[in-house]
Amino acid sequence: MTPAVPSCYVGIRVPRIEDPRLLTGAGLFVDDVTRPGMFHACFVRSPIPRGRILSIDTSAAEALDGVHAVFVASDLNPRVREQKYALDGPFMPSLNWPPLADDEVRFVGDPVALVIARDRYIAEDAAELVVVDYDPLSPVVDYVTADTNEELVHAQFPGNHAGGMAIPPSDELLRIFDEAPHVVSRTVHQQAYIAVPMETRGLVAEWAKSTGEMTIWASTQSPHEVRGFCAKLLGIDEHRVRVLMRDTGGGFGQKVVPQREDICVMLAATMLPFAVKWIEDRQEHMMSAGMAREEHGEARMAFDADGRILAATLDHVQNVGAYPVPSPVTAASAVGMLFPGPYRIPAATFSLKLHYTNTVGRVAYRGPWQYESMAREVLLDSAARRIGLDPVELRRRNMYSSDEFPVAAPTGMPFSDVTPRETFEQALSMLGYDAFRREQEKARAEGRFMTVWGRGASCVGRRGSSSRRGASGRRRTRSPPSGPDGQGRCPSSRSGVRRTHRWQSTNSKALSAMWSRPTSPHWTPPPPRTGWTRVACAVSAPRTTTEPRHAVSRREPRRSARSTQECVPRSGLPSSPPSQHDWRDRRAERPDRRRDRARSWRARNFAACPWPDRSAAPPVDIPVRHGCTISPSTRQTTTPYPAARSMSPLQHGYLHR
């Protein structure tokens, strides 16, 4: 008997139960975990993309007061029993990447040594004392030509070939393309992405030697994967590994499986009599946490005279970096298999090539096979222009309806229990597509440019003006600030056409009201006050940079009337702005001064910035605390690069109302 599905969750809003705890700073992230006698870890990383390691001198780092140990590849790598990810399935071969670089470094940020010290500040200082002698080698940086490059990222993989898959085209498929009235081909490139969650990677590992048990506090998306992987890594039974996952400040796929740094911490914990914590800073994250979606492919479709699809092919090439995790074939193979999508395609084939390069390894990111959707839909838009059909009509003629399932795509992927055509028609109805087309014709007759963009957004523009739909549903037109040439150019448009989005969603009215708060009847600005600056979360805060080495961009965003609001300090607090010092800014100071200033840094930073005046504060504003300097006299917020590092929302001071 099929169990009944609870109806209380279908079609209604389900209140979030975790918000009060998180928004009042009561969350528990991995960096909030403290164990008795716990030490901290910091990695020594490669500054070059490829080079041979000639020697590593750790004597100066080991002599620093507070340093317990400095591990290199010869200390940790032999302790690996097996590296196997459950996501790869039982038949995918193990990758067995070295936890620490042994013979060569293969990308900028490749971990070379691991420092264990009493606190993170000492570990950072010791890491800078480790001397590594490199013999630079020619790197492989272009994945497109990696298969013809004489240099090899890994000597055991000729042609830098990381994997592949293909369905050879049949004679019938070739004949269809030769005889089809319309054949459309597009080469679609996609740039690399990185996840950049608010909370970076982190791990606390504690080994109990007496019982042979491992306890791990992890910032992860899959605690069971961490548990199984750690058991295989150490060669112990799975029930001897306990993984605790509390709050996680984002992951987006990047934290699905343990990476090489996590492996190093697990191995090091078995050699230490205390718990060890590693928290990745933002600089490390940008260098070594992984990338995704650097790929391209040639997509082709054949159509008959009425615009119905006859056949499709996709030749897909992807960069997997130096150390991809998990196996790149696991997710990349789905690109070609899913390429037909919700359309009736009688014949299809695909090929897949994965190339190693001297760049950071490929990781999962928000549906790692997303490329198939982008390539297919871009190709269909091109086909609609070529054939002379409305892009909606072209899709209608080829899209499956719910009564046609289950079906199997010609690439081998089965589909069932979906409603693509019905969902498509519902989206068009919500968008008001037919009315939009009529409005578009009228706008173009007036010299205004309007078009439909993907995911339910349209843009409108005209040189010197722009328009968008507000909360009331009526379109407003306004003139943008003039550019250097007086033509009102939009910074993101080389053609000078000002573009603004019209979001069509169930929350469109709420979003429009939020973005137009100064004119909203539900919000009135607070009276002028003197005190700490507040930064609205809905807009970019004004920034400048105080140190060139931390600067991300010297371009200062345009200030807006609602970009800053004020909050009043609580009584008893100093009237001067709080002193902010990041641990990276303290490395050059004298050790005694550095340690004195490092004590109770969390309490000092959190106590210095007060809670806002709730009676006057707009509901979407948040106080910015850790990592920024707030000036009440100039109303200017100065944010150096280390402010972007993310240990936890609590440490960042994101204490929402």
Buried (B, 14 or more C-beta within 10 A) or exposed (E): EEEEEEEEEEEEEEEEEEEEEBBEBEBBBBBBBEBEEBBBBBBBBBBBBBBEBEEBEBEBBBEBEBBBBBBBBEBBBEBBEEBBBBBBEEEBEEBEBBBBBBEBBBBBBBBBBBBBBBBBBBBBBBBBBBEBEBEEBEBBBEBEEBBEBEEBBBEEEEEBBBBBBEBEBEEEBEEBBEEBEBBBBBEBEBEBBBBBBBBBBBBBBBBEEEEEBBBBBBBBBBBEBBBBBBBBBBEBEEEBBBBBBBBBBBBBBBBBBBBBBBBBBBBBBBBBEBBBBBBBBBBBBBBBBBBBBBBBBBBBBBBBEEBBBBBBBBBBBBBBBBBBBBBBBBBBBBBBBBBBBBBBBBBBBBBBBBBBBBBBBBBBBEBBBBBBBBBBBBBBBBBBEEBEBEBBEBBBBBBBBEEEBEBEBBBEBEBEEBBBBBEBBEEBEEBEBEEBBEBBEEBEEEEBBBEBEEEBBBBBBBBBBBBBBBBEEEEEEEEBEEBEEEEBBBEEEEEBBBBBBBBBEEEBEEEBBBBBBEEEEEBEEBEEEEBBBBBBEEBEBBBEBEEEEBEEEEEEEEBEEBBBBBBBBEEEEEEEBBEBBBBBBBEEBEBEEBBEBBEEBBEBBBEBBBEBBEEBBBEBBBBBBBBBBBEBEEBBBBBBBBBBBBBBBBBBBBBBB
